[in-house]
Every structure is written in C-alpha cells, then in structure tokens.
Amino acid sequence: MTGIVLRPPVRRGLVVLALCALALGAAGASAGMVPCRFEVGVPAGTPAGERIFVIGNHPSLGSWKGSGVALDPAGPGRFRFAGAFPAGTRLEFKFTRGDFARVEKSAAGHEIPNRTCEVAGPGPVEARFTVEAWADQVAAPAPEITGKHVWLKDVPSKFLPDKRSVWVLLPPSYDTAAARTRRYPVLYLHDGNNLFDPASSFGGVDWGVDETVDELSRTGQIEEIIVVGVGNTAARMDEYTPFPDPKHGGGKGDRYGRFLVEELKPAIDARFRTRRGAAATAVGGSSLGGLISLYLGLTHPDVFGAVVSMSPSFWWADGGIIPWAVAHRPAAGGPRLWVDIGLAEGEEALAFCRRFDRAWRQAGSAGPGYAYHEIPHAAHNEAAWRARFAQPLLHLYGAARAVRPARPVSRSSHSDVHPMEVAP
C-alpha cells in the first residue's frame, strides 16, 4: 500500500477511518505533489442542501481559518475533496457544516481528535471517512473534571449574541470548615471547552488544567486559586481579536471584553469567594486567546493585573498588537506577563513573538513580572499547552522554577450544573 498513512484515533466514541489506495494518474500533478481524494459520508440528519467543508492545517484545507474548503457532492449523503499535497506532508483536519458550532462529533457528543493523514508519496491515494454526528445536533455530555467545580450553562450577554458555558474550578480547601471565610485569586481562561475534559476539547486533548492546578496546589508549589474557563462559540475569531485583519475579519474583542469585565466577573465575584482586586485577577489563553488576553490586560489594568499569553497570534493584522501594546503599556510598569511560543509553530508565529519581546523590552516594560520563553519542539496544539501549563502558573502564583507537568490522575468529579444570569 502506498501514498497515505492514517493514524486511527484512540479515544472513546471516535470515528474509525478506512483507507484504500486509488490508482489516480499522476498527469497534471506538479513534481513532488501527491494527488489525494477524500470522501466523507454524513449522518442521515444532516440538513438537506447544506454544504460540507473540510478545514485543517494546510492552506489547501483552509489553514484552520474561516470555513475551510467546500466539498463537492458525491451522491446521497456523500461528499468529496480532491487536491494534491507535497510528499511528506502531515495533514490534520476536521469536517464541518461551515463553522465550529457545526463541527463533527462522536455519536455520544464527544469532541474527536483531529483526523491525521501523512502523505508519504509517491503514489496517489484515497481515504474514506464517516461523520457520526454534528455538534449542533447532539447533546453535550456532562464534563469530567478533577476536583470541585461548577458548570454554568447557557450564560447570556447583552454584548454578545451567543450564550456559552462557563466552568468554575474551585480549590481543594474551598468547602472546608477552616476556609469558610477565605478568598482566592482568580484566573480567567479563554477556550474553556479545551481546558478540563478531552470529551469537550478541540482535537480530543484537553489542557489538563484541573489536574495541574490540583497537583501544584496540594504540593504547595502554588497558592490555591479559582479558575474560570470561559467557553468559546462559533464567533471565536470575532471575539478573540482586538481589531480587524484585512484577510480574516474579526475585531470584536472589545465587546467580548465588556462581557468579561461588566457581566461575567461581577457574577463570579458575587457567587464565589474571590479576591476581587486586579492584583489577584489574571486573564489568559492560547493562540487567539493569547492575543486577546494581552489586549484585555492592557485595556483593563484596573481589572486584570496579570496575563498569560501562550502561543499568541501576534501575527494578527500584521502584528498590529505590538505597537498598540507598547503605546498602551501602563506608565508605571505593567501587568505581570507570561508570553511563550513553541519552536515548532512556524516561522511567522515565532517571528512576531520575537518582535513583540524586543519591542516590550526596548520600551522598558520587561520588569521582574515579565517572562518570555521559546519552547523547543512544541507545536501549536492543546497537547503542547498541556505539557507546559504548570510554568505560567508557577510564574504567577508560586516559585519561579520549572516543574514537570502534572501526572495524569483518575478523574474524580464533584460538580454542580446551573443556569446562570449575569447582571444587566
């Protein structure tokens, strides 16, 4: 068998991929390019007439931006993609009905890992897939999170059109008699879907925030904190970008910021025993979540006194965040700030992070609360962020020394599920 190697997923409820070689002629293919054809079957409940898309990590698959690439109809309930990729390309992708609110899921409603495909070459290949369910047509399963937590469902906003889930992870001592009057610092993290449970995480791998925070807290390496994971929506690109990008749009980050500052934070402070000042409140995220975290930390220094910006998309709008951040840094110092980037995330992402680091240091903002790190071999995905999430926690809440990532532990869970209203 030649051409393409598919790695079957290993988590529960995932689609099993079937692979077969296809004798496609190489005529018309560029030198070194391998012709590939994907065919996908969709569930019977797929709305008639809706288009099916593939989106992934290659420009021919949309580079994880926008809707991706529309598939061609290939008969009742089937769609086809045809393209060519350089030999040696590793593809990661998913199927959607146009956005991530309608992305494929397992039949039980779990997130599935990115489909992976290694184009080995030289022969042409074909792969067949089956979508079991769509995100908007299957109920989300209850989260499996280590430790005491509260799941706030369908949180509304007057600033944003979509309701979202919010997960609140409480510290080990929260319900103990000795801590009845104790208040805790709070870390707000974007992309809450990806933080705690692989069943809800993009790609089927979560950050392990619950395990990492629990281990570091119980071993005394960090002070106990409350973590608020703010779920994303189909409008993620709009909400996580501070200004528009000519190619990708977006730019509604101020509205998302108002939701956090004017609605969600007051509701969290009213319900939980938080330390409410900026010195005890941090905001963080990765990718576009890292971009919007820096923006919000500088836009609302009276609310957020610390920022975690992992693998930030500082390339957005041709690096517009960099001169903006320098111009809007506080006159006296700045927020405690963690910035990191993996050395396997691509030259563009690395170049813009280095440009930010130089500009921030030259502006005199790199005080003792600032940390910038480049992580060898780290890619742009949840597995990489999971592997190093302990480091920004130690920077903000504990001793400034490296530790190994928290070991996987059994998922004991004590959760409450509530609808939530935010203050008008």
N, C-alpha and C positions, 0 to 999 in steps of 0.2 A: 504494500500500500504506500502511495506517495502523496506528497503535497501538503496535507494539513493535519495537524495533531490537535485534537480536542481533549482538554482535561476535564473529566466529569466532575461535577460538584460533589461535595462530601457532606453537606449539611442536610437536615431533615427536610422532607417535602419538596425537594428540588427536582427540576426537570432533568431527565436523562437524555443526553444528546446522542443521536445516531449519526454515524459518519460513513460515507462511502466515497470511493474515488470516482471521478467523472472524466470521461475521455473528451475533454474540450480541446479543440485545436488551439495551438499557440499563435495562429495567424492573427496579426493585428496587435498582439501584445508587445509592449516595449521590452527591450532587452532587460533581463533580470526581473521582470514583473511576472507574477503568478496569477493566472485567471482564477477567480473564485466565484462560486454561486451558492448563496444561502437560500433555503426555502423554509418557511415557517407556517405551521398550522395554528389557528387561533381558536379560542373557545366558542361554543355554539352561541353564547350570549353576547358576543361582540356585536355592537350596533351595526346594522346594515348600512353600507355606504361609507363607513368611516375608514380613513386611511390608516395604514400601519407603517411605523417608522422603525429604523434601527439607528441607535446612537451609541457612539463609542469613542475610543481614544485615538483614532486615526482621522486625518482630515477627510478621507473618503467616507467616514462614518459620522462626521459632524464634530469631531473633537470635543465631545461632551457639551456642546453648546447648541442653543436653540432647540429645534425639534429633531435635529438629526437629518436623516435621509429617508425619503418616502420610498416604500417598496412597491413593486408592480404587482397587480393582481395575477394570480396563477391558478385560478379555479375557485370553486366554492370553499370558503374558509381557508384559503391558502394564499401566500404572498411570497414574492421572490426578490432577491437582491443580486445583482451581478456587478462585479468590479475586478480590479487587479491590484495586487499589493507586492511590494518588493520581497523577494525571498528572505526569510529570517525575521519577518515582521511578527510581533506578538500583538494580537488584537484582543481588546476587552470591550464588551458591548452588551446592550440590553435592547429589548423590543418594547415599544410604547405605542399609544394611540395619539401621540403628538406632544405629550409633556409628561413630567414625572408624577403628576397626580393620576395618570392613567398608565403607569408602567406595569410590566408583567410582575406577577407574584406567584407563589406556590398556591396549590389548591386550598391550603389551610390559611392563606392570607399572609404568610411569612415573606419577608424580603429574601431574594435569592442572590447568591454571589454573581458578580459579573460573569457572563459567558466568556470563556477564554479560547483563543484559537491561535496556534502557532503555524504560520505559513512557512513550511520548511522548504518547499520547492524541490525539484524544478517543475514537477508535473502539475497540471490543472486539477482542481478539486471541487467537490460539492459537499455541503453539510446540510442536514435537515434538523429542524427544531420544532418543539411543540410548546406553546404558551398554555399554561394550566388555568390562569385566572388573571384578571386586571385589578389594579389597586382600588379603583372606584366601584368594583362590583363584588368585593369580598370584605367581610368584616375584619377589622384589625384585631389580632389576638391580644389578650392581656399581657402586659410586659413581664418579663422575668428579670428581676433586678435584685442584686445582693443588698441586703440591709433594709432598713425602714425607709419607705418612700411613699409619696402621694402622687397619684396620676390625676391631673386636672384636664378634663376632656372638653373639647369644643370651646376654648377660650376665645371670646369675641374681642373686637376692637372697633372703635369708631374711626380709626385712621387707616385700617387695612381691610380689604374685602373678605378675606378668608379666616374662618375660625381655625384654631390649631390646638394640638395637645401640648401640655407643659408637664414635665416630670420634675418633682422636687425630691432630691435625695437628702435625707436627714442624717446627722452624725450619730455615731454609736451611743453617745450619752444622752441624746435628746429627751428620751422618755424616762430617764432615771430620776429617782427622787432627789438625788444630790444636784441635779441640773435644772430643777424646776424654774429657777429664775435666770438661768444662764442664757446669754445671747451669743449668736455665732456670726462670723463673717460669711459673706455670700459671694459665690462665683456664678455669674450668668454665662451659659454657654449656648451658642447657636447650634443649629442642626441637631436638636435634641433627639431626633429619631435615631441618630447614629451613635449615641453615647453609651448606652447601657445594655442593650439587648440585640443580639445578632438577628433575631426574627424581624426587627423593625429597621435594621441598619442597611444603608445603601451598600450593596455588594455582599451582604450577609456576614460582615465582620464588624463588630462594634469596637468602640474605643476602650472598653473595659474601665470606664470612669468609676463605676461603683466598686469594683474590686480594688483598683489602685488607691482610691481615696480611703476605702476601709482599711487596707493594709497599712498605708502610711500613717493614718490616724491612730490605729490600735498599737502601732510600734513606736509612737511618739515622734515620728520624723516630721510631721506637720501638725499644726493645730487643727482642731476639728472645725469643719466648715459645712455649710449648706451649699449644695449645687443645684441650680435651677437650669434644667435643659429645656430650651425653647424650641419647639418643633418647627420645622420648615414646611413650606407649602409649594404649590406649583409656581408661585410668584417669587421663588427664592432669588432669582437673578435680579429682579427689580428691588427687592427688599434689602439685599446684602451689598448693594452698590451705591456709593455716595453721590455719584454723578454719572451721566450717560456716557457710554462708549459708542463711538461712531459705528462700529461694526455690530455690536451686540445689544444696544439699547440700555435698559436699566435706568438707575439713577433715582430710585425712590427710597433710598436709605434713611432720609430724614423722617419719613412717615413711620418706618419701622422703629427708628429711634424714639419717636414720640410714644409709640405703643409700649416700648420697654420702660421708658422713663416716667410717663404720665399715667399709664394704666397698670402694667404688669408689676412693676416694682412696688408701687403703693399697695397693691393687693397682696403681694407676697409679704411685705412688711407688716400688714395688718393681721395676717393669718398665722405667721410663724415668728419665732423668737429670733429675729435678725438684729445684727448691729447695722444701723441704717446709714451711717455716715459714709462719705466717699472713701475714707481711709480703710474701710472694711468691706468695700464693694468692688468687685472686679468683673470684667467682661472679656469673653474670649471665644475663639473659634479657629477654624482652619479654612484655607483656600479663600473663597469669597467671604467666609465667616471671619477669617483673619483680617481681611481688608476692612470690613465694616466695624470690627472691634476697635481697630486703631482710630478710625474716624469718630466713633462714638466716644471713645475715651478722651479725645481732644475736643470734641464738641460739647461734652457734658462733664467737665472736670470736677464739677460740684457733686456729681453722682457717682462716677467711676474713677477710683483712684489707682487702678491697676488694669493692665491689658495683657492678654495672651494672644499672640498673633502667630499661629503656626502655619507654615507653608502659605503665606499670604499672597493673594493675587494682586501684587503691587503693579503688575503689568497692565491692569485695567485702565482704559482710557489713556494709553500710552504713558503710564506711570504718573498720572495726574495727582495721585495721593501724595507723592513725595514732596513736591514744592508746597502743596497745600499743608501738609503736616508740619513742615519747617516753619511756615508762616503762622501757623496756629498753635505752636507749642506755647505752653504757659511761660510767662515772664520769669517766674522763679521755678526752675527745674521742670519737671513734667511728671506724668504718671509712671509708676513702676511698670516697666515694659519688657516683655519677653517676645523676641522675634526669632524664628528658626526657619530653615529651609533645607530640604533634602538634596543631596548632590546627584540624585537620580531623577530629579523632577524636570529636567530640561534646561537648556542654556538660557532661554528667555526668562523663566521664573527666577533662576539664580542671579542673572544679571540685574534684574530690577531690585531684588532684595539687597544685593551688594550696593547698588546705587543709593537705596534708602539708608543703609548703615553708614555710608560715607557722609551723606548729607546730614544725618542726625548727629553724627559725631562732630562734624565741622560747625554745626550750629550751636555746639556747646551743650547739647541735651543728654549726652551719654554719661549721666551720673551713676552712682552706685546701684541705683534701681533699674538700670538698663542692662539687658543681656541679649546678645546676638550670637546664634550658633548655626553652623553648617553641619549637617548630619551625613556622614559617609553612607553611601549605598541606599539611602532612604528614598522611596518613591512617593508619589502623591496619592496616598490612599489611606483608608481607615487603619489598616494593619500597621503602617508606619507611624501614624499618630498614636495608636495604642501603645506601641513599643516604647515611646519616649514621653508619654503624658506625665509621668512622675516628675520629669525635670522642671517644667514650669510650675508645678505645684510646690516643689521644694524652693524654687526661686521666690515665690510669693508668700508661702506660708511656713517655710521651715529652713533648715540649714542649707547653705548653698554648696551642696556636694552631690555627686552623682550616686544614684542607686540603681539597682537592677529593676526592670519593670515588675510590677506585682505579679505573683504567680497566679495562674487560674485557680479559682476556688469553686466549690459547689455553690450553686445559685440558691441560697436560702432567700426567701422573699416574704416581706411583711408590707403589704401595700393597701392603700385606700384609693378608691376611684371616685372622683367627684366632678360634677359640672362646676363651672366657675364663672362668676360675673366679675367684671372689673369696674372700677369706679367711673362714672360718666365724666 
